[in-house]
Amino acid sequence: MELSEYSADKKKEYQDAAIELLHVLASTTYKAPIGNNGNFLLMHSVGSIPHKVEIDGPLVYADYYFLEGLTRYHRTIKGESALAN
């Protein structure tokens, strides 16, 4: 969503890609059922494959960026800038 704010000629393309990504993350493939996954929102997150750490588990910063993306999407559909005030 943020990238769409910086590129007028590709704004719609970037917004569509962001919306698609949010839909995938909100699907049952990645969003954990309430009360499962240690109460984290997202499953199957990855910290660093090359370093072999935080592979296929919950990550607090993955949840943070998911919520940030949803917040920016909400601002966009209200006709506001996706960027924080």
Secondary structure, 3 states (H helix, E strand, C coil): CHHHHHCHHHHHHHHHHHHHHHHHHCCCCCECCCCCHHHCCECCEEEECCCCEEEEECCHHHHHHHHHHHHHHHHHHCCCCCCCC
